[in-house]
Amino acid sequence: MFTSPFQDYVIDAAQRTVLFWDVMRARGNQYVEHTAQDAPHVLSYDFEPVMAGTDLPSPVNYGLVRIEPPKGVKVDEAKRPFVIIDPRAGHGPGIGGFKADSEIGVAMNAGHPCYFVGFLPDPVPGQTIEDIMKAEVAFIEKVAELHPDASGKPTIVGNCQAGWAAMMLASYRPDLCGPIIVAGSPLSYWAGVHGKNPMRYTGGLLGGTWLTALTGDLGAGKFDGAWLVSNFEGMNPANTHWSKKYNVYKNVDTESERFLGFEKWWSGHILLNAEEMQWIVDNLFVGNRLPTAEVETTDGVRLDFRNIRSPIICFCSHGDDITPPQQALGWILDLYADVQDIRACGQTIVYAVHPSVGHLGIFVSGGVAKKEHREFASNIDLIDCLPPGLYEAVLTEKTEDTPDADLVATDYIARFETRTLEDIRALGTNSEEDERRFATAARVSDVNKGLYQTFAQPWVKTLITEEQADLMMKIHPARLEYTMFSDKNPVMGVVKSMAKIVRSNRKPVERDNPFLVAQEQMSDMIIRSLDNYRDMRDNAIEALFLSIYANPLLQATVGLSADEKPPRARPGRSPEHIELVKRKVEDLKARISHGGVREACIRAMIYIGQPDSAADERRFEFIRSLRKGVPGELEAFKLTVREQFFMLLIDESAAIAALPDLLKGHADEIEQGIAFVRQVASTGGEPSDAVKERLSEIEKVFNTALCTKR
């Protein structure tokens, strides 16, 4: 029977409409079922409970589980364990192990035992952010206790809001953690560039954190995470109000499973204690006190990122409008004057900036998991052994022509290239005028919160009951859009019946149908319109914030004098730390001639490789292959590398001149040592001329020492 393109399109569009609403019905039912669980999560792995935060002296709603490897995957108990901490930012736990190609998946495929820190939807009454930090400390202690023979301390992975939590616990207990990976995590909350990053202005335009206090009071002491989810969705109205659902409607025959899988996590709204959320906005989002070491625990410990002794890996993206690179990396500029300052703290900082992936894609995207997260997991021991300094992770696809490709098990070659603070500044920084604006907004926030807590909060708390708060939570728009389309709505029963009929008579239209093409054009126009609205809104928000908080009268009113430069000073070094560094330098100078062939070879390798300004994973894998199975070898190698690096840094000429002293009495090992150094230098491709020149210099030193003995 002949039908026109219009008739074909109408039939297809009508069928897709019915099936779309049936997907919405399934989404609603999924939401109702998921939120009814005692411990809802979206982990796709089996797990074994290890430790419950509710059993701790200061109980919290967090818990530690061990992930069971799926069939065909074996973990090596001798490898350092990975601990993935999920963000408690409005959603429930599990996104770090949402699917096979995830942070948990790539860590286990690399042979590492995996643990997961999740949480229940309701907080324990009275729990605080500090209680949670100390609970996570207890969890990491437990993991380390379960793996006493592991090659290194546990690797901590903190996604989004869990990133600053991981940095806090590592600052509180620097001895506890191995490398720390913070993915899409905001750490410097005022940072950004003009024309982008409008979310950082929101707190100032709302008058500060008094509104958070009001929201917590309206929740009878609980802050509804649905408000946080709504804030995220408001950033991209085109996706929230059109693209996400239109994509389901357009591809309803194939898209429903992926959509429902993601929505299971996205709709898993959780609660926080009002005090928890207030601490977060006061100290982080508006106050921005954490990256300048202004936060102190109740037991008197100042949370200073400079105290962290583990390598810190910051992964961010230019496509992330929630945590742009400036907010993920700006803390480095807040704390350090230059790279020498980083080295003086004995710290190793590695960063990687993805060109385009969005915020959620940083820890949800399968493509990112198979590339960046897999490379971090595969090279975690190399990162742990990097000398102190600032590095960028550069990943190059492996090809048939790649030298020594057999040393690398993944599809990419990882190089960690040295960088300076100018490379971080090149991403964009605040001017001094912008810093003054944000400092003004923070002080206005404190004033408004004080006014609210003094004059309005007692009345609000008196008027709001738990029953009223529960009702307001249930009718929140972010929840209603799920429940009203579930089977609790009797109308959806008709949709279910119609969808069954449509599936048995489905007639999809051809992709070149002119009316389907017109539909796509209309969709593109709607997206452009919503994007234009977003851009106009964001530009207006920025202009309004900048003009309000640039007002000299307002700045003076809140106590910012005109000659106060900068308004947020970099925290200084304590006299104790300066004296400690001085003593360490003196100790290293005194021991510059101490050691043997091992120390001489490592010092030589560092010296030879300095012109390349990069650490190549192939060289590390070659070194490790020779020492595989030696107990404690990784930690010993790491400590020796750091010591020899600092000796070269303090006095390079003296360190090289002292090599013959290290080689004395080891004639039988010298030939083997220089052969080893030569092999490392040539691994990964033809050495540069500068490397060859230094290698020749070192060969002369070793050969002279050998001839002297003969």
Disulfide bonds with the S-S distance in Angstrom:
none
